[in-house]
Amino acid sequence: MKKILFCLLFVPFFAFCGSVKTGNWIVDINEDPITDEKTVRIFTIDKTKLNNETATFLFTCNSVSLLSFDINDLPKINERGNSTKVVLRVDKKTPIEMDWTKEEIGYEFSDINEINNLIKKGKKLVVRAEYSKTKDFEFSLAGFAKAFKKLQKNCSTN
């Protein structure tokens, strides 16, 4: 089941679109062959943990998501739309606690610019989220600024 979820989440990132690696971030641009509408994402994966214990930090044109690879961490149907606390810490700066929303496949925050402003000059991002237990994820920010510029450029052309 975990492998199926992983495939559903990440096969579209690599198999059907143009992906470019920028530092530790992947810029993923997919264009619909019928409507020419672009889908743009940038993301990175916590490489400090085993496959089923890791997570990805993902930006789209409209939101930022934290997606755990552990199937048990998926929000239950009755929890979707509920608020949850997520703590972000860039490098050794003061941690910032934020209200995120539980969505179908993870936790989501709707203001991409607020998150960009928090992390754009950092080297490392630590994210703490509450699932069945508290989990910390560590993401490299190498290449983030360049990846975010590509996201902004492609989102503005949609």
Secondary structure, 3 states (H helix, E strand, C coil): CHHHHHHHHHHHHHHCCEEEEECCEEEEEEECCCCCCEEEEEEEECCCCCHHHCEEEEEECCCEEEEECCHHHCCCHHHCCCEEEEEEEECCCCCEEEEEEEECCEEEECCHHHHHHHHCCCCEEEEEEECCCEEEEEEECCCHHHHHHHHHHHHHCC
